[in-house]
Amino acid sequence: MAGRLGDRLDSGNIFAAALAASLIVLFFLVLFEPQSASGDKVKVAGGLPNPAPIAVVKPEPEVTAPYSPSAPAPAADDPAAKWDSLFNQTAPEEGVVLPARWGDVGPKLLSSGVMDYGLLDISMRKSGRPLSAGQERIVREGSGENVTITRENRVFVLSMFWALGLANENPVITAGPLSNTPDVPRDRFASTGGWGLSRRNVNDLVSSARIITLSPRQQEIVESVAKKTYRPCCDNPTYFPDCNHGMAALGLAELLASQNASEEQVMRAVLYANAYWFPQNYLDIAEYFRERGNGWRDVNASAVLGAEYSSASGYERIRKSLREKPVLRQDATSC
């Protein structure tokens, strides 16, 4: 009996000790309940103390702007988005300021008859880019501002320099292949017969006015640039300006050279002009250089404008060799 009573006492003591221990643990858990850095109590999963509570931020729901024709599509749905950075190098969105002023070129184009303001106004409206107040002033009154070319005004700039190259008296026209191609009258080329902003016969306009006068050295620069530069629409150099882009490049070179731009500056300006007039072509050419580890800003303008890259056949070779074909936005097609 005594043995059984002892067994009961031992069991009672064990139970009492276990109960006391549990109460002590519970007391400390309540007293030292973990808190966050802000003083708020932190719920500990499984009853185990968490030494460093982790704040989990619930992600905000994704907000997608409603589609509108005037806003660009979301990047995920826009294959051209990944090319924006490279496109902004070839034809910067903010535009490029060239080292030459418009001066009185506009009024002289009007007075020479090579450009009729009313026809220019109609043409620009049809292009979807009506003349701005600033452009109207450049044409009618002249301007002391530097020539700036942008994605928005590239058609206007093209028309102005096409007119200048066509009408300004220069040996590139009178002594070059445009006036000396057998069996092809000079009014039968796209750059001459295709000119539609005058009310006069084009034969009476070609190289007919002294809008810009060049010194011998300035003429050397113009001819050097003209013989070295091409455009992706054909295999002829600027020295044979049989299309509007070639004639415009000639006019641009004449204006720049007349204001003492160096040959290198003229080359760089023509490259920018080509890139705005042929955006897809020069985006492709820039990608060609990028794939070979060369940044667009580091390329030699004279080399890029040569037949190897900028002629129609040279560009086609470049295009076929690309590992990935750049995608241009729909509002940035050639002009």
C-alpha positions, 0 to 999 in steps of 0.5 A: 500500500505504501508502495502504491501511495508513493507511486501516486505521490511521484506521479502527482509531483511529476504532474505538478512540476510539468504544470508549473513549467508550462505556466512559466513558459506561457508567462515568458511568451506573453511577456516577450511577444515579438514586435515589429520595428513600428511596435506592432505585434507580429504574428508568429507562424507555428508559435515559434519566435521570429527573430526578424519579421519580413514585411511582404508588400502586396503588389499593386494591380497592374494598370494599363492605359486605355488604347487611343490612336494618339498614344503608342501601344504598350511595349509588350504589344509593340515590336518597334519598342525595343528599337526605340533607343537605336532609332533615337540615335539614327534620327533623334526624336528631338531633332538635329541642329545643322551648322548653317542658317536658312538666311534668305534661301526661302524668299530667293526660291520664291523669287526665282520661280522654282517654288510657288508658295501656294503649291508648297502649302497644298503639298504640305497639307496633303502630306499631313504636315501643314506648314507651321508659322515658323516654316511659313516665315522661313519661306516668305521672309527668311530666317536667321535660325539654324536649319533643324531637321526633325521627324516632323519637319523632314518633308518640309526640309526635303522640299526646301533643299530639293528646290535649292539643289534644282535651281541653284546654278552649280557645275555639279548640275551643268557639267555633271551627268544630270545634264550629260547623260546620252539619250536622256533629257535632263527634264526626264529624271525624277528630280527634275520632271518630278518637281511639282512645286513651280508653275514654270517649265522645269527646263527653265528652272534647272541650275537657273538662279544664283541663290548661293554663291560658292568660293572655289574651296567651298565648291571643292567641298560640295563636289567631294561630298557629292561624289562620295555620298549615296542614298538607298533608293538607287546606285547613283551618288549625289553627284548624279542627283537623279532623284529628289533625295539626291537633289536635296542632298546637293542643296544641303551640301551647298548651303552648309559649304557656303557658310564655311562648314567643313567637309566632315560637318557636311558629311555628318549633316547629310548622314542625318538628313538621309537617316530622317528621309530613309529611317528604316534603311539607316536603322537597319544599317545601325543594327548592322554595325551594332551586331559587330560591336560598333556604336552608331555615334562612333561610325565614320559618316563618310564611310556609311554614306559610301556605296558599300552601305548607302547605295541601293545595292549596298544597303540590300547586302546589309539588310540580308546579313542582319541577324535580327531585322529592326522594326520601325514604327508605322509613323516613321516611313520614308518620305 
